[in-house]
């Protein structure tokens, strides 16, 4: 299946009419941006391959979605494990904040280790 290439004249030059394939337009959140920085720095071949195949946005959006889902589930599980209840929140707010911050940080470390920097 041969593709016919068309050209546009710009001054003395004929330039090919190139069109990129449709790309995923999902937004890339915090986790996807962190993963992007990581693969640019530590896995440049993967980054270049995804970029040249127009698959980078789709890949990063998928990573972001997985990481966000894992993060939300872990925060809930760790908060339950720590005993962060609405009653604790009503009686001792500082203790509740301390425990929630601990749960959030633990979840962030797990997501970073398992998905973002893996």
C-alpha positions in Angstrom: 0.0 0.0 0.0 1.9 3.0 -1.3 1.1 6.4 0.2 1.2 9.4 -2.1 3.2 12.3 -0.8 2.0 15.8 -1.7 4.1 18.9 -1.6 3.5 22.6 -1.1 5.8 25.2 -2.7 7.3 27.7 -0.3 9.4 30.1 -2.3 11.9 28.0 -4.3 11.4 24.9 -2.1 8.9 22.1 -2.2 8.0 21.0 1.3 6.1 17.7 2.0 2.6 18.0 3.6 3.2 15.9 6.7 0.4 15.2 9.2 0.9 13.5 12.6 -1.5 10.7 13.6 -4.2 11.4 16.1 -2.9 11.5 19.7 -4.4 10.9 23.0 -5.6 14.2 24.5 -6.2 13.0 28.1 -4.6 15.4 30.6 -1.4 14.3 32.3 -1.4 14.9 36.1 1.3 15.0 38.8 2.2 11.4 38.6 2.5 11.4 34.8 4.7 14.5 34.9 7.0 12.9 37.5 7.3 9.7 35.4 8.0 11.9 32.3 10.9 13.5 34.2 12.2 10.1 35.3 12.1 8.5 31.8 13.7 11.6 30.2 16.6 11.3 32.7 17.0 7.6 33.2 15.5 5.9 30.1 16.1 8.2 27.2 15.6 5.4 24.6 12.1 4.6 25.9 11.3 8.3 25.9 12.5 8.8 22.3 10.7 5.7 21.1 7.4 6.8 22.7 7.8 10.4 21.4 8.6 9.4 17.8 5.7 6.9 17.7 3.3 9.6 19.0 2.5 7.3 22.0 4.0 9.4 24.8 0.8 11.2 25.9 -1.2 7.9 25.9 1.6 6.2 27.9 1.8 9.0 30.5 -1.9 9.3 30.8 -2.1 5.6 31.6 0.7 5.8 34.1 -1.0 8.8 35.7 -4.3 7.0 36.0 -2.7 3.8 37.5 -0.7 5.8 40.0 -3.7 8.0 41.0 -5.9 4.9 41.6 -3.2 3.1 43.6 -2.5 6.3 45.6 -6.2 6.8 46.5 -6.6 3.1 47.6 -3.4 3.2 49.6 -4.3 6.4 51.5 -7.6 4.9 52.5 -6.1 1.6 53.6 -3.2 3.3 55.5 -5.7 5.7 57.2 -7.9 2.8 58.3 -4.8 1.0 59.5 -3.7 4.1 61.5 -7.2 4.5 63.0 -8.1 7.8 61.4 -11.8 8.0 62.0 -14.3 10.9 62.0 -14.5 10.5 65.8 -10.8 11.0 66.2 -11.0 14.0 63.9 -13.7 15.5 66.1 -11.9 14.8 69.4 -8.2 15.3 68.6 -7.6 17.1 65.3 -3.9 17.4 65.6 -3.5 13.6 66.1 -5.8 13.0 63.2 -3.8 15.3 60.9 -0.6 13.6 62.0 -1.9 10.2 61.2 -3.4 11.3 57.9 -0.1 13.0 56.9 1.7 9.7 57.7 -0.8 7.7 55.6 -0.4 10.1 52.7 3.4 10.0 52.8 3.5 6.3 53.0 1.2 6.0 50.0 3.3 8.5 48.1 6.4 6.5 48.8 4.8 3.2 47.6 3.5 4.7 44.4 6.8 6.3 43.6 8.7 3.0 44.2 6.2 0.8 42.4 5.1 2.9 39.4 6.9 6.2 38.9 10.5 5.3 39.4 10.3 1.6 38.4 
